[in-house]
Amino acid sequence: MPMSDESCLIDTDILSYILKRKENVYGNALQYLETHRKFTISCITYYECFRGYKA
């Protein structure tokens, strides 16, 4: 499937659900990755996840 130019920003809550493999969110994330091939996160989301893992 070709890559789409339309992408979205994944926020901290959604990224957390994906990492925890929550059923609905995880399934949607896999479908998203089929089209876009990567997630886009903000520096704030990166920081919040980094800080959460560090704690």
C-alpha positions as CSV (number, residue, x, y, z in Angstrom):
1,M,0.0,0.0,0.0
2,P,1.5,3.4,-0.9
3,M,2.5,5.9,1.7
4,S,0.0,8.7,2.3
5,D,1.0,12.3,2.7
6,E,-1.7,12.7,5.4
7,S,-0.3,11.9,8.8
8,C,-1.3,12.7,12.3
9,L,0.4,13.5,15.6
10,I,0.2,10.7,18.2
11,D,-0.3,12.1,21.7
12,T,1.1,10.6,24.9
13,D,-2.2,8.8,25.9
14,I,-2.5,7.1,22.6
15,L,1.2,6.1,22.5
16,S,0.8,4.7,25.9
17,Y,-2.2,2.6,24.8
18,I,-0.2,1.4,21.8
19,L,2.7,0.3,23.9
20,K,0.4,-1.5,26.3
21,R,-1.3,-3.1,23.3
22,K,-4.8,-2.0,24.2
23,E,-7.1,-3.9,21.8
24,N,-8.9,-1.2,19.8
25,V,-6.0,1.3,19.8
26,Y,-3.4,-1.3,19.0
27,G,-5.4,-2.6,16.0
28,N,-5.9,0.9,14.7
29,A,-2.2,1.7,15.1
30,L,-1.3,-1.4,13.0
31,Q,-3.7,-0.2,10.3
32,Y,-2.2,3.3,10.5
33,L,1.4,1.9,10.2
34,E,0.4,0.0,7.0
35,T,-0.3,3.3,5.4
36,H,2.2,5.7,7.0
37,R,5.0,3.4,8.0
38,K,5.9,5.5,11.1
39,F,4.4,7.3,14.0
40,T,4.8,11.1,14.5
41,I,5.1,12.3,18.1
42,S,5.8,15.7,19.5
43,C,8.8,16.6,21.7
44,I,6.4,16.9,24.6
45,T,5.2,13.3,24.1
46,Y,8.8,12.2,23.8
47,Y,9.7,14.0,27.1
48,E,6.6,12.6,28.9
49,C,7.4,9.0,27.9
50,F,11.1,9.4,28.7
51,R,10.2,10.9,32.1
52,G,7.7,8.1,32.8
53,Y,10.1,5.3,31.9
54,K,12.8,7.0,34.0
55,A,10.5,7.2,37.1
